[in-house]
Amino acid sequence: MSSRYNYTYKPGAYPAAQTQPPGRTNRGASKNYNSSGRLRTGISLAVSYLVVLWGVHIVNTFLFGGGLALFGIRPRDWSGIWGIFFAPFLHANWEHLIGNSVPGALFCFIVGLSGRRAFWEVSAIVLLVAGIGTWLLGGPGTLHIGASGMVYGWLAYLIVRGIFNRSLTQSLVGIGLAFAYSGLVWGVLPLYEGISWQGHLFGAIGGIIAGMTITSDDPARALKRPRTPQVLP
């Protein structure tokens, strides 16, 4: 039965459904994000970082009298190895907390502009390298707490990622951060008593490793728009 509404499609005029360019889903790898999605992700990660850190410190201070600090990293003590995962959320006092809040939130925001997947991959690598390095090489009888290892890791990652991604924009951001926070370099050296230079050093190493290895932060490539089908009556 014929119909006057039948059409003939020119072969090759419209790609098959499975070959259509993907849209921006604002999840997963960096290339899937649009501009507003990047901004929302960066802001939400920065705010979440501050909420978690300040929330834990308030609870620890007023409900536990600072006792949660015992869950920090105790080098070469098997009962303190779990501090690898807990130490970044614990701080000795308000000054310590504030010192890690501002740069940490800024770096969270910038890393988050590459998407949640990149942020969590970088953070996981930094957490493990900083924590394990501190547990292995920290001073005997010491207790290591604070998010500074993560802060150093995020900063190191932001400085080097443009080199491995071959991105001029990311390289310029890294150069700017390197100049702005150049004073932090002294924190990776054993110069100050009571400062976990091991956490800073291995955090920075973890950030460099993340910049060298992950691919989810590759700069977004221009996505081709789907072609309009050519309809022949």
N, CA and C of each residue as an Amber inpcrd file, in Angstrom:
protein
   699
   0.8570000  -1.2050000   0.0000000   0.0000000   0.0000000   0.0000000
   0.8820000   1.2400000   0.0000000   0.6860000   2.0730000  -0.9710000
   1.5340000   3.2510000  -1.0920000   0.9970000   4.3940000  -0.2540000
   1.8500000   5.3410000   0.0100000   1.4540000   6.5180000   0.7790000
   2.1970000   7.7180000   0.2480000   1.5000000   8.8210000   0.1630000
   2.1360000  10.0140000  -0.3570000   3.0800000  10.6270000   0.6540000
   3.1660000  10.0140000   1.8590000   4.0680000  10.5190000   2.8860000
   5.3750000   9.7420000   2.9260000   5.5800000   8.8350000   1.9860000
   6.8310000   8.1060000   1.9300000   7.9410000   9.0210000   1.4310000
   9.1130000   8.8520000   2.0220000  10.2720000   9.6400000   1.6140000
  11.4360000   8.7180000   1.3260000  12.3580000   9.2070000   0.5380000
  13.5810000   8.4620000   0.2440000  14.7550000   9.2290000   0.8380000
  15.5470000   8.5370000   1.6560000  16.7240000   9.1620000   2.2660000
  17.9510000   8.8590000   1.4180000  18.7040000   9.8600000   1.1480000
  19.9220000   9.6900000   0.3660000  20.9380000   8.9130000   1.1800000
  21.4830000   7.8070000   0.6720000  22.4560000   7.0040000   1.4390000
  23.6320000   7.8530000   1.8880000  23.9700000   7.6770000   3.1510000
  25.1210000   8.3800000   3.7010000  24.8440000   9.7950000   4.1220000
  23.6050000  10.2490000   3.9450000  23.3060000  11.6340000   4.3070000
  23.1910000  11.8250000   5.7990000  22.8640000  10.7690000   6.5090000
  22.6950000  10.8880000   7.9680000  23.3320000   9.6910000   8.6380000
  24.2410000   9.8820000   9.5490000  24.9500000   8.7630000  10.1670000
  24.0130000   7.9210000  11.0080000  24.3860000   6.6750000  11.1890000
  23.5970000   5.7760000  12.0320000  23.5670000   6.3070000  13.4560000
  22.5420000   5.8740000  14.2030000  22.3340000   6.4190000  15.5480000
  23.5390000   6.2320000  16.4390000  24.2000000   5.0680000  16.2950000
  25.3130000   4.8060000  17.1860000  26.5560000   5.6210000  16.8610000
  26.5650000   6.2870000  15.6810000  27.7410000   7.0650000  15.3140000
  27.5240000   8.5680000  15.4830000  26.3670000   8.9690000  15.9740000
  26.1430000  10.3810000  16.1770000  27.0500000  10.9050000  17.2840000
  27.5790000  12.0970000  17.1260000  28.4660000  12.6620000  18.1440000
  27.7440000  12.7660000  19.4760000  28.3920000  12.4030000  20.5710000
  27.7500000  12.4700000  21.8780000  27.5450000  13.9140000  22.3190000
  26.5090000  14.1360000  23.1050000  26.2690000  15.4630000  23.6530000
  27.0850000  15.6690000  24.9170000  27.0440000  16.8740000  25.4360000
  27.7430000  17.1950000  26.6700000  26.8970000  16.7130000  27.8490000
  27.3630000  15.7270000  28.5480000  26.5730000  15.1240000  29.6240000
  26.9110000  15.7010000  30.9980000  27.9820000  16.5000000  31.0810000
  28.4160000  17.0780000  32.3590000  28.6960000  16.0000000  33.4040000
  29.3150000  14.9400000  32.9570000  29.7890000  13.8990000  33.8580000
  30.8760000  13.1050000  33.1510000  31.6520000  12.3800000  33.9390000
  32.7180000  11.5870000  33.3460000  33.9410000  12.4200000  33.0170000
  34.5010000  12.1860000  31.8310000  35.7350000  12.8500000  31.4240000
  35.5020000  14.3180000  31.1010000  36.5770000  15.0680000  31.0520000
  36.5150000  16.5060000  30.8530000  35.8130000  16.8840000  29.5530000
  36.0090000  16.0970000  28.5130000  35.4510000  16.4390000  27.1960000
  33.9270000  16.4180000  27.1720000  33.3110000  15.8080000  28.1900000
  31.8510000  15.7140000  28.2220000  31.1710000  16.9370000  28.8310000
  31.9530000  17.8760000  29.3390000  31.3900000  19.0140000  30.0650000
  31.2600000  20.2470000  29.1800000  30.1700000  20.9850000  29.3960000
  30.0710000  22.3030000  28.7840000  30.5340000  23.3480000  29.8000000
  30.5470000  24.6030000  29.4110000  31.1160000  25.6510000  30.2670000
  30.3720000  25.7880000  31.5910000  29.0540000  25.8050000  31.5320000
  28.2850000  25.9530000  32.7710000  28.4390000  24.7280000  33.6610000
  28.5540000  23.5480000  33.0450000  28.7600000  22.3340000  33.8270000
  30.0900000  22.3370000  34.5500000  31.1230000  22.8400000  33.9060000
  32.4370000  22.9410000  34.5380000  32.3820000  23.8870000  35.7400000
  31.7360000  25.0160000  35.5440000  31.6610000  26.0020000  36.6170000
  30.8840000  25.4600000  37.8120000  29.7480000  24.8280000  37.5500000
  28.9510000  24.2550000  38.6410000  29.7250000  23.1780000  39.3770000
  30.4450000  22.3530000  38.6300000  31.2120000  21.2710000  39.2580000
  32.3280000  21.8340000  40.1220000  33.0550000  22.8060000  39.6090000
  34.1330000  23.4060000  40.3910000  33.6340000  24.0350000  41.6760000
  32.5320000  24.7830000  41.5770000  31.9800000  25.4350000  42.7670000
  31.4820000  24.4040000  43.7720000  30.7680000  23.3940000  43.2980000
  30.2120000  22.3970000  44.2200000  31.3060000  21.6220000  44.9430000
  32.3990000  21.3230000  44.2540000  33.5020000  20.5940000  44.8970000
  34.2110000  21.4720000  45.9200000  34.4100000  22.7450000  45.5860000
  35.0600000  23.6650000  46.5250000  34.2160000  23.8530000  47.7790000
  32.9100000  24.0500000  47.5910000  32.0110000  24.2290000  48.7400000
  31.9470000  22.9540000  49.5700000  31.8740000  21.8080000  48.9170000
  31.8290000  20.5330000  49.6430000  33.0900000  20.3280000  50.4710000
  34.2270000  20.6900000  49.9050000  35.4940000  20.5940000  50.6330000
  35.4420000  21.3930000  51.9190000  34.9690000  22.6250000  51.8330000
  34.9020000  23.4810000  53.0190000  33.8850000  22.9590000  54.0280000
  32.7330000  22.5200000  53.5550000  31.6890000  22.0250000  54.4560000
  32.1810000  20.8070000  55.2290000  32.8280000  19.8780000  54.5340000
  33.3170000  18.6610000  55.1940000  34.4080000  18.9980000  56.2120000
  35.3990000  19.7840000  55.8000000  36.4960000  20.1030000  56.7100000
  36.0140000  20.8480000  57.9450000  35.1870000  21.8570000  57.7460000
  34.7210000  22.6380000  58.8840000  33.7360000  21.8380000  59.7320000
  32.9180000  21.0240000  59.0940000  31.9850000  20.1970000  59.8470000
  32.6980000  19.2090000  60.7530000  33.7140000  18.5360000  60.1950000
  34.4750000  17.5680000  60.9920000  35.1900000  18.2640000  62.1370000
  35.7670000  19.4430000  61.8770000  36.5030000  20.1360000  62.9350000
  35.5690000  20.6180000  64.0440000  34.4040000  21.0960000  63.6840000
  33.4460000  21.5410000  64.6920000  33.0090000  20.3680000  65.5700000
  32.6980000  19.2540000  64.9320000  32.3040000  18.0560000  65.6920000
  33.4430000  17.5750000  66.5780000  34.6500000  17.5420000  66.0150000
  35.7980000  17.0800000  66.7750000  36.0990000  17.9900000  67.9590000
  35.9460000  19.2800000  67.7650000  36.2720000  20.2410000  68.8210000
  35.2450000  20.2400000  69.9450000  33.9740000  20.2910000  69.5810000
  32.9410000  20.4940000  70.5950000  32.3300000  19.1950000  71.1360000
  32.4220000  18.1210000  70.3930000  31.8550000  16.8530000  70.8700000
  32.9110000  15.8730000  71.3780000  34.1060000  15.9230000  70.7910000
  35.1490000  14.9660000  71.1510000  36.3640000  15.6200000  71.7850000
  36.3260000  16.9180000  71.9700000  37.4390000  17.6060000  72.5970000
  38.7580000  17.4340000  71.8790000  38.7070000  17.2840000  70.5620000
  39.9190000  17.0960000  69.7700000  40.4090000  15.6650000  69.7260000
  39.6610000  14.7460000  70.3360000  40.1190000  13.3590000  70.4290000
  40.2010000  12.6190000  69.1170000  39.4790000  13.0990000  68.0960000
  39.5180000  12.4150000  66.7980000  40.8750000  12.5220000  66.1280000
  41.7210000  13.4150000  66.6330000  43.0650000  13.5550000  66.0570000
  43.8600000  12.2620000  66.1720000  43.4640000  11.3960000  67.0910000
  44.1560000  10.1170000  67.2550000  43.9940000   9.2140000  66.0360000
  43.0580000   9.5810000  65.1540000  42.8690000   8.8010000  63.9350000
  43.7670000   9.2940000  62.8070000  44.7570000  10.1120000  63.1290000
  45.7150000  10.5520000  62.1360000  46.7220000   9.4610000  61.8060000
  47.7040000   9.8130000  60.9820000  48.7240000   8.8460000  60.5540000
  49.7940000   8.7130000  61.6380000  50.0190000   7.4950000  62.1100000
  51.1130000   7.2010000  63.0350000  52.1140000   6.3340000  62.2880000
  53.2510000   6.9060000  61.9020000  54.2100000   6.2140000  61.0390000
  54.6400000   4.8510000  61.5810000  54.5820000   3.8720000  60.6900000
  55.0310000   2.4890000  60.9200000  54.3160000   1.8230000  62.0980000
  53.1710000   2.3470000  62.4410000  52.3220000   1.7370000  63.4560000
  51.0930000   1.1930000  62.7280000  50.9400000  -0.1350000  62.7240000
  49.8600000  -0.7340000  61.9500000  48.4910000  -0.2780000  62.4230000
  48.3640000   0.0670000  63.6870000  47.0810000   0.5510000  64.1830000
  46.7880000   1.9700000  63.7030000  47.8060000   2.6440000  63.1860000
  47.6250000   4.0090000  62.7050000  47.6400000   4.1300000  61.2050000
  47.6460000   2.9820000  60.4970000  47.7230000   3.0450000  59.0390000
  46.4140000   3.5540000  58.4350000  45.2980000   3.3690000  59.1740000
  44.0160000   3.8600000  58.6690000  43.9810000   5.3850000  58.6290000
  44.9270000   6.0030000  59.2960000  45.0120000   7.4530000  59.2430000
  45.2800000   7.9750000  57.8500000  45.7640000   7.1180000  56.9600000
  45.9670000   7.5090000  55.5700000  44.6790000   8.0900000  54.9890000
  43.5390000   7.5040000  55.3910000  42.2480000   7.9250000  54.8540000
  41.5550000   8.9820000  55.7150000  41.9090000   9.0490000  57.0080000
  41.2260000   9.9690000  57.9180000  41.9750000  11.2790000  58.1530000
  43.3010000  11.2320000  58.0810000  44.1210000  12.3930000  58.4480000
  43.7660000  13.6730000  57.7060000  43.4560000  13.6280000  56.3850000
  43.1830000  14.8840000  55.6740000  41.9650000  15.6480000  56.2050000
  41.1020000  14.9820000  56.9540000  39.8910000  15.6350000  57.4460000
  40.0540000  16.2000000  58.8640000  41.2140000  15.9750000  59.4710000
  41.4210000  16.3570000  60.8660000  42.4480000  17.4900000  60.9660000
  42.2030000  18.4230000  61.8900000  43.1110000  19.5530000  62.0700000
  43.3410000  19.8220000  63.5440000  44.5230000  20.3260000  63.8420000
  44.9230000  20.5100000  65.2360000  44.1890000  21.6660000  65.9010000
  43.9300000  22.7380000  65.1480000  43.2810000  23.9130000  65.7260000
  42.6590000  24.7250000  64.5970000  42.0260000  25.8650000  64.9770000
  41.3490000  26.6870000  63.9870000  42.3270000  27.3120000  62.9950000
  43.4890000  27.6920000  63.4670000  44.4950000  28.2810000  62.5740000
  44.9320000  27.2710000  61.5130000  45.1400000  26.0460000  61.9650000
  45.5130000  24.9710000  61.0420000  44.4230000  24.7660000  59.9960000
  43.1760000  24.7630000  60.4340000  42.0360000  24.5710000  59.5350000
  41.9270000  25.7000000  58.5200000  42.0160000  26.9400000  58.9820000
  41.9000000  28.0930000  58.0920000  43.0350000  28.1020000  57.0660000
  44.2290000  27.7150000  57.4980000  45.3740000  27.7030000  56.6020000
  45.2030000  26.7530000  55.4310000  44.4380000  25.6710000  55.6320000
  44.2010000  24.7120000  54.5540000  42.8950000  24.9700000  53.8040000
  42.0500000  25.8330000  54.3510000  40.7320000  26.0470000  53.7510000
  40.7980000  26.8620000  52.4650000  41.4700000  28.0050000  52.5010000
  41.4530000  28.9100000  51.3500000  42.1650000  28.3180000  50.1350000
  43.4420000  27.8960000  50.2530000  44.0850000  27.3320000  49.0630000
  43.4490000  26.0180000  48.6350000  43.0010000  25.2080000  49.5970000
  42.3660000  23.9420000  49.2520000  41.1000000  24.1350000  48.4530000
  40.2620000  25.0950000  48.8640000  39.0270000  25.3650000  48.1210000
  39.3360000  25.8930000  46.7220000  40.3460000  26.7550000  46.6150000
  40.7190000  27.2900000  45.3050000  41.1830000  26.1820000  44.3720000
  42.0450000  25.3050000  44.8790000  42.5640000  24.2210000  44.0320000
  41.4600000  23.2220000  43.6910000  40.5580000  22.9490000  44.6410000
  39.4120000  22.0860000  44.3540000  38.6060000  22.6500000  43.1870000
  38.3740000  23.9500000  43.2340000  37.5990000  24.6030000  42.1810000
  38.2740000  24.4500000  40.8230000  39.5770000  24.7160000  40.7690000
  40.2770000  24.6800000  39.4790000  40.3520000  23.2530000  38.9470000
  40.6790000  22.2870000  39.8120000  40.7070000  20.8920000  39.3680000
  39.3120000  20.4680000  38.9280000  38.2910000  20.9140000  39.6670000
  36.9190000  20.5490000  39.3410000  36.4560000  21.0510000  37.9920000
  37.1030000  22.0690000  37.4530000  36.7440000  22.5660000  36.1270000
  37.0050000  21.5220000  35.0400000  37.8130000  20.5180000  35.3570000
  38.0520000  19.4250000  34.4150000  37.0740000  18.2740000  34.6070000
  36.1260000  18.4300000  35.5350000  35.1150000  17.3980000  35.7440000
  35.3380000  16.5880000  36.9970000  34.2650000  15.9390000  37.4340000
  34.3270000  15.1650000  38.6690000  35.2510000  13.9560000  38.5620000
  35.2670000  13.3090000  37.4200000  36.1250000  12.1270000  37.2820000
  37.5910000  12.4900000  37.4680000  38.0150000  13.5680000  36.8210000
  39.4040000  14.0050000  36.9710000  39.6940000  14.3690000  38.4160000
  38.7580000  15.0790000  39.0570000  38.9720000  15.4860000  40.4500000
  39.1600000  14.2770000  41.3520000  38.2950000  13.2870000  41.2360000
  38.3910000  12.1260000  42.1350000  39.6100000  11.2680000  41.8260000
  39.9970000  11.1870000  40.5690000  41.2020000  10.4200000  40.2390000
  42.4460000  11.0940000  40.8120000  42.5460000  12.3900000  40.6260000
  43.6860000  13.1280000  41.1750000  43.7120000  13.0070000  42.7010000
  42.5690000  13.2140000  43.3270000  42.4940000  13.1870000  44.7880000
  42.8620000  11.8140000  45.3450000  42.4100000  10.7510000  44.6790000
  42.7130000   9.3940000  45.1530000  44.2120000   9.1140000  45.0790000
  44.8420000   9.5140000  43.9790000  46.2810000   9.2850000  43.8290000
  47.0590000  10.0740000  44.8710000  46.6910000  11.3340000  45.0630000
  47.3860000  12.1740000  46.0450000  47.1860000  11.6060000  47.4550000
  45.9700000  11.2280000  47.7860000  45.6800000  10.6870000  49.1130000
  46.5460000   9.4750000  49.4220000  46.6300000   8.5490000  48.4740000
  47.3740000   7.3140000  48.7170000  48.8780000   7.5600000  48.7630000
  49.3970000   8.3340000  47.8210000  50.8420000   8.5760000  47.7990000
  51.2790000   9.3720000  49.0230000  50.5270000  10.4190000  49.3650000
  50.8740000  11.2370000  50.5290000  50.7710000  10.4250000  51.8120000
  49.6820000   9.6580000  51.9370000  49.4740000   8.8960000  53.1520000
  50.4760000   7.7760000  53.3450000  50.6900000   7.0050000  52.2990000
  51.6350000   5.8760000  52.4020000  53.0560000   6.3890000  52.6100000
  53.4370000   7.4330000  51.8810000  54.7760000   8.0060000  52.0520000
  54.9990000   8.5150000  53.4580000  53.9870000   9.1770000  54.0230000
  54.1080000   9.6860000  55.3850000  54.1650000   8.5470000  56.3870000
  53.3570000   7.5260000  56.1800000  53.3420000   6.3780000  57.1020000
  54.6880000   5.6500000  57.0870000  55.3230000   5.5790000  55.9320000
  56.5960000   4.8620000  55.8250000  57.7750000   5.6800000  56.3410000
  57.7770000   6.9890000  56.0920000  58.9620000   7.8020000  56.3590000
  58.7570000   8.8800000  57.4080000  57.5820000   8.9500000  58.0150000
  57.3590000   9.9300000  59.0650000  58.2010000   9.6340000  60.2950000
  58.4250000  10.6520000  61.1160000  59.2350000  10.4790000  62.3110000
  58.5960000   9.5280000  63.3070000  59.3910000   8.7380000  64.0130000
  58.8430000   7.8000000  65.0050000  58.1420000   8.5490000  66.1400000
  56.9860000   8.0260000  66.5250000  56.2450000   8.6270000  67.6220000
  55.4940000   9.8960000  67.2560000  55.4090000  10.2220000  65.9780000
  54.7050000  11.4340000  65.5550000  53.2890000  11.1020000  65.0970000
  52.4570000  12.1220000  65.0490000  51.0700000  11.9850000  64.5960000
  50.8300000  13.0400000  63.5230000  50.3790000  12.6100000  62.3510000
  50.2300000  13.5050000  61.2140000  48.7540000  13.6800000  60.8660000
  48.2780000  14.9290000  60.8900000  46.9020000  15.2300000  60.5210000
  46.8830000  16.4950000  59.6540000  45.7640000  16.7060000  58.9620000
  45.6100000  17.9210000  58.1740000  45.4970000  17.6580000  56.6820000
  44.8430000  18.5810000  55.9840000  44.6220000  18.4590000  54.5460000
  45.7610000  19.0310000  53.7230000  46.8530000  19.4340000  54.3680000
  47.9290000  20.0930000  53.6180000  48.5690000  19.1760000  52.5910000
  48.6080000  17.8630000  52.8490000  49.1370000  16.9420000  51.8550000
  48.2990000  16.9640000  50.5840000  46.9690000  17.0410000  50.7580000
  46.0880000  17.1390000  49.6060000  46.2790000  18.4840000  48.8940000
  46.4390000  19.5450000  49.6640000  46.6320000  20.8710000  49.0850000
  47.8940000  20.9000000  48.2260000  48.9810000  20.3550000  48.7430000
  50.2280000  20.3070000  47.9720000  50.0630000  19.4310000  46.7300000
  49.3210000  18.3490000  46.8700000  49.1130000  17.4590000  45.7350000
  48.3080000  18.1110000  44.6310000  47.2100000  18.7680000  44.9950000
  46.4060000  19.4650000  43.9870000  47.2120000  20.5460000  43.2990000
  47.9990000  21.2990000  44.0770000  48.8030000  22.3740000  43.4870000
  49.8360000  21.8060000  42.5180000  50.5440000  20.7660000  42.9250000
  51.5540000  20.1690000  42.0470000  50.9150000  19.6500000  40.7600000
  49.7600000  19.0390000  40.8990000  49.0510000  18.5470000  39.7150000
  48.7020000  19.6910000  38.7710000  48.1700000  20.7800000  39.3090000
  47.7820000  21.9130000  38.4770000  48.9770000  22.5550000  37.7870000
  50.1360000  22.5010000  38.4290000  51.3390000  23.0920000  37.8390000
  51.8500000  22.2710000  36.6590000  51.7750000  20.9400000  36.7590000
  52.3980000  20.0930000  35.7360000  51.4390000  19.5500000  34.6880000
  50.1340000  19.5620000  34.9340000  49.2150000  18.8680000  34.0180000
  49.2630000  19.4160000  32.5980000  49.4620000  20.7420000  32.4490000
  49.4910000  21.3270000  31.1120000  50.6150000  20.7750000  30.2560000
  51.7100000  20.3740000  30.9060000  52.8480000  19.8110000  30.1670000
  52.4520000  18.4930000  29.5230000  51.7860000  17.6330000  30.3090000
  51.4410000  16.3030000  29.8140000  50.1960000  16.3220000  28.9410000
  49.3310000  17.3110000  29.1040000  48.1530000  17.4410000  28.2580000
  48.4170000  18.2740000  27.0100000  49.6180000  18.8730000  26.9410000
  49.9840000  19.7320000  25.8200000  48.9580000  20.8510000  25.6330000
  48.5870000  21.4320000  26.7660000  47.5830000  22.4890000  26.7520000
  48.2310000  23.8040000  27.1690000  48.1700000  24.7920000  26.2920000
  48.7470000  26.0970000  26.6000000  47.9900000  26.7550000  27.7500000
  46.6640000  26.6570000  27.7340000  45.8610000  27.2800000  28.7850000
  46.1970000  26.6870000  30.1490000  46.2260000  25.3700000  30.2270000
  46.5510000  24.7160000  31.4940000  47.9760000  25.0290000  31.9290000
  48.8850000  25.1380000  30.9800000  50.2680000  25.4760000  31.3190000
  50.3590000  26.8790000  31.8990000  49.6270000  27.8200000  31.3180000
  49.6430000  29.1930000  31.8250000  49.0410000  29.2620000  33.2230000
  47.9730000  28.5110000  33.4590000  47.3850000  28.4520000  34.8050000
  48.3980000  27.8920000  35.7850000  49.0960000  26.8420000  35.3770000
  50.1100000  26.2350000  36.2420000  51.2390000  27.1910000  36.5720000
  51.7010000  27.9430000  35.5830000  52.7730000  28.9180000  35.8130000
  52.3090000  29.9930000  36.7890000  51.0710000  30.4570000  36.6040000
  50.5360000  31.4710000  37.5080000  50.4450000  30.9780000  38.9390000
  49.9680000  29.7540000  39.1290000  49.8690000  29.1880000  40.4690000
  51.2490000  28.9520000  41.0720000  52.1980000  28.5410000  40.2380000
  53.5520000  28.2980000  40.7360000  54.1640000  29.5850000  41.2870000
  53.9370000  30.6970000  40.6070000  54.4420000  31.9820000  41.0950000
  53.6740000  32.4310000  42.3360000  52.3580000  32.2950000  42.3070000
  51.5310000  32.7750000  43.4190000  51.8020000  32.0230000  44.7120000
  52.0890000  30.7310000  44.5940000  52.2820000  29.9050000  45.7920000
  53.7100000  29.3710000  45.8820000  54.6600000  30.1190000  45.3480000
  56.0570000  29.6690000  45.3600000  56.5890000  29.4870000  46.7760000
  56.0270000  30.2250000  47.7280000  56.5030000  30.1050000  49.1070000
  56.2220000  28.7460000  49.7210000  55.2810000  28.0040000  49.1490000
  54.9500000  26.6960000  49.7080000  56.0580000  25.6660000  49.4950000
  57.0050000  25.9780000  48.5940000  58.0650000  25.0170000  48.3130000
  58.8620000  24.6800000  49.5670000  58.9550000  25.6470000  50.5030000
  59.7210000  25.3950000  51.7210000  59.0360000  24.3620000  52.6090000
  57.7560000  24.1460000  52.3820000  57.0310000  23.1880000  53.2110000
  57.3820000  21.7450000  52.9420000  58.0700000  21.4630000  51.8270000
  58.4450000  20.0770000  51.5290000  59.8290000  19.7470000  52.0980000
  60.4240000  20.6990000  52.7980000  61.7500000  20.4980000  53.3830000
  61.6480000  20.4350000  54.9080000  62.5140000  19.6520000  55.5420000
  62.4580000  19.5080000  57.0100000  63.0530000  20.7130000  57.7290000
  62.4160000  21.8710000  57.5810000  62.9480000  23.1040000  58.1380000
  62.2360000  23.5490000  59.4060000  60.9610000  23.1840000  59.5440000
  60.1610000  23.7040000  60.6390000  59.6900000  22.5710000  61.5460000
  59.9000000  22.7500000  62.8120000  59.4690000  21.7420000  63.7770000
  57.9480000  21.7400000  63.8760000  57.3810000  20.5420000  63.9530000
  55.9380000  20.4170000  64.0890000  55.1740000  20.4750000  62.7830000
  55.8930000  20.5500000  61.6590000  55.2560000  20.5830000  60.3370000
  55.5100000  19.2480000  59.6350000  54.4550000  18.6530000  59.1010000
  54.5900000  17.3670000  58.4150000  55.1320000  17.5780000  56.9950000
  56.4390000  17.7900000  56.9120000  57.0300000  17.9910000  55.5920000
  56.9070000  16.7230000  54.7420000  56.8430000  15.5570000  55.3990000
  56.6750000  14.3140000  54.6370000  55.3390000  14.3000000  53.9040000
  54.2700000  14.7530000  54.6070000  52.9680000  14.8150000  53.9670000
  52.9540000  15.7800000  52.8010000  53.6310000  16.9230000  52.9640000
  53.7040000  17.9100000  51.8900000  54.4810000  17.3500000  50.6970000
  55.6270000  16.7500000  50.9810000  56.4850000  16.2420000  49.9130000
  55.7930000  15.1340000  49.1180000  55.2430000  14.1490000  49.8300000
  54.6230000  13.0250000  49.1230000  53.2870000  13.4250000  48.5040000
  52.6210000  14.4220000  49.0760000  51.4380000  14.9430000  48.4240000
  51.7850000  15.5510000  47.0810000  52.8610000  16.3390000  47.0440000
  53.3080000  16.9400000  45.7890000  53.7240000  15.8760000  44.7780000
  54.4070000  14.8400000  45.2620000  54.7870000  13.7410000  44.3630000
  53.5450000  13.0640000  43.7900000  52.5380000  12.8640000  44.6430000
  51.2910000  12.2730000  44.1670000  50.6250000  13.1350000  43.1100000
  50.6680000  14.4600000  43.2820000  50.0940000  15.3490000  42.2840000
  50.8060000  15.2660000  40.9490000  52.1240000  15.1520000  40.9950000
  52.8990000  15.0190000  39.7550000  52.5700000  13.7020000  39.0610000
  52.4630000  12.6250000  39.8480000  52.1010000  11.3240000  39.2730000
  50.7240000  11.3990000  38.6200000  49.7840000  12.0710000  39.2840000
  48.4430000  12.2170000  38.7150000  48.4840000  12.9760000  37.3960000
  49.2620000  14.0580000  37.3540000  49.3780000  14.8240000  36.1220000
  49.9780000  14.0200000  34.9780000  50.8410000  13.0690000  35.3100000
  51.5020000  12.2480000  34.3000000  50.6160000  11.1190000  33.7910000
  49.7050000  10.6380000  34.6310000  49.0290000   9.3720000  34.3230000
  47.5750000   9.4710000  33.9070000  46.7870000  10.3680000  34.5120000
  45.3610000  10.3350000  34.2070000  45.0960000  10.9640000  32.8430000
  44.0200000  10.5270000  32.2030000  43.6550000  11.0440000  30.8850000
  42.2780000  11.7070000  30.8870000  41.5390000  11.5710000  31.9820000
  40.1910000  12.1380000  32.0300000  40.1930000  13.6600000  32.0680000
  41.3710000  14.2600000  32.2530000  41.4680000  15.7200000  32.3170000
  41.9080000  16.3380000  30.9970000  41.9880000  15.5290000  29.9340000
  42.4080000  16.0770000  28.6490000  41.4970000  17.2220000  28.2430000
  42.0340000  18.2920000  27.6860000  41.2050000  19.4350000  27.2900000
  40.0920000  19.0130000  26.3420000  38.9590000  19.6780000  26.4760000
  37.8050000  19.3430000  25.6360000  38.1120000  19.6260000  24.1760000
  37.7240000  18.7170000  23.3510000  37.8470000  18.9130000  21.9140000
  36.4970000  19.3820000  21.3640000  36.5230000  20.1180000  20.3090000
  35.2720000  20.5970000  19.7090000  34.4690000  19.4120000  19.1950000
  33.2100000  19.3440000  19.5900000  32.3350000  18.2700000  19.1360000
  31.5920000  18.7110000  17.8760000  31.5610000  17.8230000  16.8970000
  30.8570000  18.1450000  15.6600000  29.3440000  18.0900000  15.8780000
  28.6580000  19.0180000  15.2820000  27.2090000  19.0090000  15.3810000
  26.6390000  17.9370000  14.4660000  25.5440000  17.2840000  14.8720000
  24.9460000  16.2670000  14.0080000  24.4680000  16.8760000  12.6870000
  24.6730000  16.1600000  11.6270000  24.3070000  16.6550000  10.3160000
  22.7990000  16.5450000  10.1100000  22.2190000  17.5130000   9.4470000
  20.7930000  17.4930000   9.1660000  20.5190000  16.5160000   8.0140000
  19.5590000  15.6200000   8.1700000  19.3010000  14.6440000   7.0890000
  18.7790000  15.3310000   5.8400000  19.2130000  14.8180000   4.7290000
  18.7380000  15.3480000   3.4500000  17.5220000  14.5330000   3.0310000
  16.3810000  15.1460000   2.9900000  15.1390000  14.4570000   2.6840000
  14.7460000  14.7250000   1.2300000  14.5240000  13.6570000   0.5060000
  14.1260000  13.7620000  -0.9050000  12.6840000  13.3180000  -1.0440000
  11.8010000  14.1620000  -1.5150000  10.4000000  13.7740000  -1.6890000
  10.2270000  12.7730000  -2.8110000
